[in-house]
Amino acid sequence: MEQTKITKVQALAQLIKDNGGTANWTTIYQKMGAYYPDLNLAKGEKLSEIAKAGIRGVLYRDCDQGRNIFTKRGDGIFALKRAQ
């Protein structure tokens, strides 16, 4: 049985939801590997700068283009716009 692929948007949304509805960059960077298996991180391995830039791009594009998934709550703090 093949496992369904998850997108970065879906992974970020679930991470933020599981974190109580908001998350800062530190939390996102520390936990993203558990939510997005395509990062292929070994246990305890940290995200590369390229991976971090990709995550930032997803969040900033969504917030800037009003896609109604994420909202910026402060400097480096993100939340879901609506309950998911």
TILOMAR-498423 format. One record per atom (N, C-alpha, C, O): residue in one letter; z, y, x. Coordinates in pm, whole numbers, padded with zeros to 5 digits, always signed. Each point is the difference from the previous one (the first is absolute). Example, Ala and Ser with C-alpha at 12.3 -4.5 7.8 and 13.67 -1.06 7.14 Angstrom:
2
A+00780-00569+01319
A+00000+00119-00089
A+00000+00120+00090
A+00066-00002+00104
S-00138+00107-00139
S+00006+00119+00082
S+00073+00109-00077
S+00017+00111+00051
//
This chain:
84
M+00000-00118+00085
M+00000+00118-00085
M+00000+00125+00089
M+00083+00011+00091
E-00173+00079-00116
E-00013+00122+00080
E+00096+00107-00051
E+00014+00022-00120
Q+00051+00045+00215
Q+00092+00107-00036
Q-00079+00128-00030
Q-00095+00033+00071
T+00136+00038-00175
T-00065+00124-00038
T+00030+00109+00103
T+00115+00018+00040
K-00219+00054+00001
K+00019+00111+00094
K+00065+00116-00071
K-00023+00024-00118
I+00105+00047+00191
I+00066+00120-00052
I-00055+00120+00077
I-00027-00010+00120
T+00011+00121-00187
T-00048+00121+00067
T+00118+00077+00059
T+00115-00026-00034
K-00145+00120+00122
K+00106+00085+00056
K+00067+00080-00111
K+00121+00020+00002
V-00200+00026-00099
V+00057+00077-00112
V+00100-00086-00077
V+00110+00044-00030
Q-00149-00168-00001
Q+00090-00090-00072
Q+00125-00030+00081
Q+00111-00002-00053
A-00129-00021+00183
A+00114-00029+00087
A+00095+00119+00006
A+00122-00017-00010
L-00176+00137+00026
L+00084+00120+00005
L+00073+00023-00132
L+00117+00036-00001
A-00187-00057-00110
A+00062+00018-00131
A+00117-00097-00017
A+00106+00039-00049
Q-00124-00164+00088
Q+00107-00099-00015
Q+00116+00032+00094
Q+00117-00012-00039
L-00147+00052+00161
L+00104+00037+00096
L+00085+00114-00055
L+00123-00007+00002
I-00188+00111-00051
I+00073+00116-00054
I+00081-00041-00122
I+00115+00041-00014
K-00173-00120-00073
K+00073-00047-00119
K+00124-00080+00041
K+00109+00024-00052
D-00126-00118+00145
D+00111-00083+00046
D+00106+00080+00075
D+00115-00043+00012
N-00154+00159+00038
N+00093+00085+00075
N+00071+00100-00092
N+00060+00097+00048
G-00066-00119-00176
G+00070+00088-00093
G-00084+00115-00052
G+00053+00092-00063
G-00183-00095+00088
G-00088+00102-00055
G-00044+00107+00097
G-00090+00078-00032
T+00151-00072+00150
T-00043+00095+00103
T+00008-00068+00136
T+00071-00100+00017
A-00144+00154+00078
A+00007-00052+00138
A-00045+00109+00096
A-00091+00078-00030
N+00155-00075+00145
N-00041+00094+00105
N-00084-00075+00103
N-00015-00122-00008
W-00040+00196+00104
W-00088-00062+00099
W+00068-00113+00074
W-00060-00105+00021
T+00184+00124+00020
T+00071-00104+00076
T+00007-00129-00079
T-00030-00107+00053
T+00068+00116-00179
T+00009-00118-00086
T-00137-00065-00019
T-00013-00122+00010
I-00087+00203-00036
I-00135-00052-00020
I-00048-00073+00125
I-00051-00112-00009
Y+00068+00174+00125
Y-00046-00062+00124
Y+00077-00129+00031
Y-00058-00096+00049
Q+00188+00094-00077
Q+00081-00118+00029
Q-00030-00117-00094
Q+00007-00116+00041
K-00040+00146-00166
K-00015-00106-00100
K-00143-00038-00035
K-00022-00103-00064
M-00075+00182+00105
M-00137-00023-00045
M-00054-00137+00037
M-00075-00059-00077
G+00111+00008+00192
G-00049-00131+00043
G+00037-00112-00097
G-00075-00096-00016
A+00190+00108-00049
A+00043-00101-00096
A-00080+00008-00130
A-00012-00100-00071
Y-00042+00214+00040
Y-00073+00022-00125
Y-00152-00013+00017
Y-00072-00026-00096
Y+00025+00045+00216
Y-00145-00002+00025
Y-00029-00097+00115
Y-00006+00040+00116
P-00014-00168-00150
P-00019-00103+00102
P-00121+00022+00091
P-00002-00053+00112
D-00097+00129-00156
D-00118+00024+00084
D+00032+00074+00129
D-00084+00008+00089
L+00203+00047-00078
L+00039+00068+00124
L+00027-00103+00111
L-00002+00034+00119
N+00026-00159-00158
N+00021-00110+00096
N+00106+00032+00104
N-00022-00020+00119
L+00136+00069-00164
L+00108+00032+00092
L+00087-00123+00026
L+00035-00073-00092
A-00002+00052+00217
A+00096-00104+00035
A+00139+00051-00040
A+00021+00121-00010
K+00072-00211-00011
K+00134+00040-00040
K+00058+00099+00101
K+00003-00025+00121
G+00042+00138-00172
G+00059+00104+00084
G-00100+00094+00065
G+00039+00099+00061
E-00168-00129-00074
E-00103+00085+00060
E-00013+00129-00081
E+00008-00001-00123
K-00030+00111+00193
K-00015+00130-00067
K-00147+00029-00024
K-00089-00055+00065
L+00065+00144-00161
L-00136+00041-00031
L-00062+00078+00115
L+00068+00077+00068
S-00197-00097-00047
S-00073+00079+00099
S-00022+00140-00056
S+00014+00023-00120
E-00049+00068+00206
E-00029+00137-00044
E-00122+00001-00092
E-00008+00083-00091
I-00087-00172+00114
I-00118-00009-00086
I+00040-00047-00139
I-00048+00054-00100
A+00135-00154+00092
A+00046-00050-00130
A+00077+00109-00074
A-00017+00018-00120
K+00102+00056+00192
K+00076+00110-00062
K-00096+00105-00056
K+00021+00052-00110
A-00125-00019+00187
A-00098+00099-00046
A-00071-00047-00126
A-00026+00080-00090
G-00004-00208+00080
G-00064-00054-00119
G+00090+00011-00122
G-00047+00032-00109
I+00174-00058+00127
I+00097+00010-00110
I+00014+00146-00044
I+00001+00030-00119
R+00011+00059+00217
R+00009+00143-00033
R-00124+00045-00077
R+00010+00076-00097
G-00126-00124+00139
G-00124+00037-00067
G-00001-00042-00146
G-00043+00076-00087
V+00091-00197+00060
V+00005-00049-00138
V+00089+00090-00085
V-00039+00042-00109
L+00158-00011+00159
L+00094+00083-00077
L-00050+00142-00016
L+00003+00055-00111
Y-00049+00007+00218
Y-00047+00138-00009
Y-00123+00014-00089
Y-00009+00095-00078
R-00086-00189+00089
R-00118+00006-00086
R+00040-00010-00147
R-00051+00074-00084
D+00141-00166+00054
D+00042-00017-00139
D+00068+00126-00051
D-00029+00046-00111
C+00119+00011+00189
C+00071+00121-00043
C-00094+00119-00010
C+00007+00077-00096
D-00095-00061+00193
D-00091+00115+00003
D-00107-00007-00108
D-00043+00103-00051
Q+00000-00223+00016
Q-00109-00015-00097
Q+00051-00030-00140
Q-00080-00021-00091
G+00210+00020+00072
G+00058-00016-00133
G-00034-00131-00068
G-00034-00002-00118
R+00043-00107+00190
R-00035-00131-00057
R+00112-00058-00086
R-00015-00110-00055
N+00123+00181+00042
N+00108-00039-00092
N+00076-00127+00037
N+00049-00070-00088
I-00040+00041+00216
I+00082-00113+00041
I+00122+00051+00076
I+00114-00036-00034
F-00137+00118+00136
F+00109+00050+00084
F+00016+00151-00014
F-00094+00072-00034
T+00214-00027+00063
T+00026+00143+00006
T+00090+00028+00119
T+00082-00084+00037
K-00098+00198+00024
K+00083+00040+00113
K+00124+00069-00054
K-00012+00096-00077
R+00130-00143+00116
R+00125+00055-00049
R+00069+00093+00099
R+00100+00064-00032
G-00151-00058+00149
G+00059+00083+00103
G-00071-00031+00131
G-00101-00071+00000
D+00151+00124+00108
D-00062-00021+00130
D+00012-00147+00040
D+00107-00045+00040
G-00217-00029-00052
G-00001-00140+00038
G+00065-00094-00100
G+00033-00113+00036
I-00015+00157-00159
I+00061-00084-00103
I-00099-00014-00115
I-00052+00098-00053
F+00026-00222+00015
F-00097-00030-00104
F+00064-00081-00112
F+00097-00072+00021
A-00155+00086-00141
A+00048-00072-00118
A-00120-00041-00083
A-00112+00047+00021
L+00138-00135-00115
L-00103-00035-00099
L-00004+00109-00105
L+00105+00047-00045
K-00224-00008+00004
K-00012+00104-00105
K+00051-00050-00132
K+00061+00075-00076
R-00086-00201+00048
R+00045-00058-00126
R+00051-00140+00028
R-00037-00061+00100
A+00120+00011-00187
A+00053-00135+00019
A-00113-00101-00002
A-00090+00008-00084
Q+00095-00101+00176
Q-00106-00101+00007
Q+00058-00137-00022
Q-00073-00099+00002
//
